[in-house]
Amino acid sequence: MQESEAVIAEFLKRNQIKAGDPIDVIAKALNVKPGGADGDISGQARLSKPDQSGSMTVTFRKGLMPQERLFAFAHECAHLINQDQAPAARSEGRNKPMAEQRADYTAAALLMPADHVYEYLNENHYRDTTARKRVALIGKLCKRYGVSDVIALRRVKEVYALNRQ
């Protein structure tokens, strides 16, 4: 996690982007733009090869919810930040290749910067509150960052793990 956070921090610094800036600012620095939807995509999204101008487009699987689309876009940007080679097959779940897991982590970190999330959790006494209040706080994180509850919960665990080290 710390290595991924360092890669993200270096990318943001090199491109004069602030943590928490919208994903479209990050995408612009990477020369990536969102595209349309395609029913033939097996995963959630696909990043095109660079065109003649060097620009790449992310095409999304039809039927994605806005939160899924945002995360898929950030995930494809994350592959570029991590300098990943495009995998031939992208399995899901426990069998995800390490590059896919790293891109998921990086996407969540781009959308939900660790320092911002940690500050929010501390201000709202997340660890010391009731389960009901935690659910409400996760809901607010989802709304603030445009992510699903699964992504928000995973990011909360990651942020606490980062701050223990």
QUIDAZI-V230345 format. One record per run of one state. SS is the DSSP state (2 for helix, 1 for strand, 0 for the rest). FROM is the first residue (numbers start at 1). LEN is the number of residues. If there is no record, write none. Layout:
ss->{SS/SS}
from->{FROM/FROM}
len->{LEN/LEN}
This chain:
ss->{0/2/0/2/0/1/0/1/0/1/0/2/0/2/0/2/0/2/0/2/0/2/0/2/0}
from->{1/2/15/23/31/32/39/45/48/56/62/66/82/93/96/98/112/114/124/126/129/131/146/149/165}
len->{1/13/8/8/1/7/6/3/8/6/4/16/11/3/2/14/2/10/2/3/2/15/3/16/1}
